[in-house]
Amino acid sequence: MKENKTYTITAIMEGAFMCANGCEKKGTDYINISNKVVIPNTVTKIERYAFSNCMAKNIKLSQNITKIEDGTFNEAGIKKSKSPME
């Protein structure tokens, strides 16, 4: 990725945020996620295990999501969620 360039995210791939703030493994980098995750409206698909073991407490889903695959939030620390379907 180039600095100062804008990218449009349309999908969150398998394991993208797996273990964010929840795992420790030597020799492996994990993305550090804050307590709140907001999925932008450009995202239409979230793949398997994308947020598995993620310790974010709150998540707001995009109104344009058409597919959330099995295991996406497997063992995640989510306490509160908001989706346009609610």
N, C-alpha and C positions, 0 to 999 in steps of 0.2 A: 504494500500500500504506500502511496505517495503522500507526503505531508501537504496540508492545505488543499486537499482534494476531497470532494464530497462523493460518497458512495451510497447508493440506494440498496437497502437490504430487503430482499423479497422472501427469504426462507432462512430458518435457523436449522442448521444441519445437525445430524446425529452426534450427540455428545458435546456439542458446542460449549456449554457451560457446566458440564458434568464436574462435580466435586468443587464447585466454586465456593470457597470459604468452608468446605466441609471435609477435605481430604488432605493428607500430607504424604508425599512420596518423593524420595530423594531422586534427583535427576529429572524431575518432571515439573513443568510450569503449569499452574492452574490460574485461570482468570479470577480475580478478586471481585466479587459482586457485592454491592451495598445491600441494605435491607429492602430496597424497593426496585422492582424491575418493571419497566413500561415497554411493551412490545409495540413498535410503531405501526401505523396503518399500512405501510408498504409490505409488511410481512403477511403472507397468505398461508404459509405452511410451517409447522414445527415438527421436526423429525424425532424419532425414537431417542429416548434418554438425553435429550438436549439439556434438560435441567435436572437430571438425575443426581441426587445427593447435593443439590444446590441449597445453600442455607439462607437465601433471600426469604424474608418474612412476608412480603406483599408482592403481588403481581397483577398487572393490568394488561389484559389481552386486547389485541387489535380487533377492530370491528370487521376487518377484511379476512380474518383467518378462516380458511375453508377446510383445513385438515390439521388435526393434532394426532400424531401417531401414538400407539401403545407405549407405555412406559416413559412418556415424556417427562413427567414430574415424579418418577419413582423415588421414594424415600427422600423427597425434598422437604425443606423446613417451612414451607408456605403455611401461614396462619390465616391469611386473608387474600381473596382473589376477587377480581371484578372483570366481568366479560360483558360484551354487548348483548349476549343471549340471556342475561339475568333480568 
